[in-house]
Amino acid sequence: MDLFGVLPFLLVSCITFLLILILKRDATKGKLPPGPTPLPLLGNLLQLNIRDIVKSFKKLHEWYGPVFTVYMGSRPIVVLCGYQVIKEALVDNAETFGGRGRIQALDETFSKYGMVETNGERWRQLRRFSLITLKNFGMGKRSIEERIQEEAQFLVQVLRKTEGHPFDPTTHLRHAISNVICSIVFGNRFEYEDKDFIFLLDTMKKVTSALLSTWVQICNFFPSLMRILPGPQQKLPRYVNMLTNFISQRVKMHQESFDPNCPRDFIDCFLAKMEQEKTNPASEFIHENLVATVLSLFIAGTDTTSNTIIQGLLVLLRYPEMEANMQEEIERVIGRNRSPSYEDRIQMPYTEAFINEIHRFLDLSAVAPPRLVTQEAHFRGFTIPKGTTVIPLLSSIMKSSQYYETPRKFNPGHFLNENGALKKVDAFLPFSAGKRACPGESLARMEIFVFLTTLLQNFHLKTLEQREEIDIAPEVESNGYAPRRYQLCVVPR
């Protein structure tokens, strides 16, 4: 067959293939919620701005309602918007919407082990163990709160050395928050100049930067293709491997001095559980799960918490009256002669409202990690097949005028009643909800409160800019937001 005979054959084959894809898609489309018409192979790639997925989803929310479908390549994704819809799915139907959807960019370390991307019994056991261990943390002689308080004082000492000169608080806060995790997991903190500590933080930063890159977002559309194409996504497995090797070395050091009767930290508690279940061939308490769980604690617990505090300090630079309100509460409840305690928040409604408003305004988890439908779901008049990935758009709650009077403005009054007492707002889900809600929520809340109040107990915040010109609006990342970079001056009180 000559070239002119082959071309029509290839053309007919391609058209047939595309028609099969379209017919196959249309055969199931009636079961799923509505959404933009996808193209064969590409899905809705051309209708979404992968540099600002949140904005794209919000537009589709306006067009198709609170439940809609987008296609990432040939894969349907159901997006949930609004408090009532997200609560109905994640809380009222927690078991059905309780699986973890695949995060395509993550490698086997996460997809097979730990509690980030696993499902079933492995996830249940590891999550339960982590929650109980963090909640009942009595390892050694110090509680989690004491470790946070200690690190907050180290941070104060470092900031005093700035002597009122401007600096970017990002590095200092990442060091401090990571050191809290180090103390909990490894049993000791690091000096900020320690080369192992710097290596750990630099590598974690490379992992999070890669996960937020445009190339990695494209992995969600074409996972098989992106595994062979060059780009930042190719570096991610190498960075993760560097971190797992670092953690494995620390585990080995723990094993050499391990005393099951005196656990010093999270790793020791896990090793004790491994020893307890060593005769169980189906035990989930194995080395690989230990390393992956520790790694997830670091990645999930460093940037999100430090970014929340960084955003809070920026807001205080812009609005010194809010700083004055918080410092008045600190003076009245805590004074200057002891470290702030998490229990103090009960008597400090304005400070608590301010922290809640940081979460709402910054909207760090605008697009929550994907869920997986564990069984066929009949939801809001639609049928969502088992195994479908579901994405809760938390930003549709946090920036909703239905629940917040001034959703685009920073306003602690959103969480205060007319008497100045803390007000509970149901539509406030910064850590998501249901079975897959962030397991580190309690730790993060404690860190943010203790660090912020300790800093304001010791310093006044200053800026070289005109306060009216400070832009506190978060910067857009591909699937969420991050605080702007800025220069801060601290003056001892």
Secondary structure, DSSP 8 states (H G I E B T S, - for coil): --HHHHHHHHHHHHHHHHHHHHHHHHHHHTTS------BTTTBTGGGS-TT-HHHHHHHHHHHH-SEEEEEETTEEEEEEESHHHHHIIIIITTTTT-EE---TTS-HHHHHSSSSS--HHHHHHHHHHHHHHHHT---TT--HHHHHHHHHHHHHHHHHTTTT--B-HHHHHHHHHHHHHHHHHHSS---TT-HHHHHHHHHHHHHHHHHTSHHHHHHTT-HHHHTTS-SGGGTHHHHHHHHHHHHHHHHHHHHHT--TTS--SHHHHHHHHHHHTTT-TT-S-SHHHHHHHHHHHHHHHHHHHHHHHHHHHHHHHH-HHHHHHHHHHHHHHT-SSS---GGGGGG-HHHHHHHHHHHHHH-TTSB---EE-SS-EEETTEEE-TT-EEEEETHHHHT-TTT-SSTTS--GGGGB-TTS-B---SS--TT--GGGS-TTHHHHHHHHHHHHHHHHHHEEEE-SS-GGG-----EEETTEEE-----BEEEE-
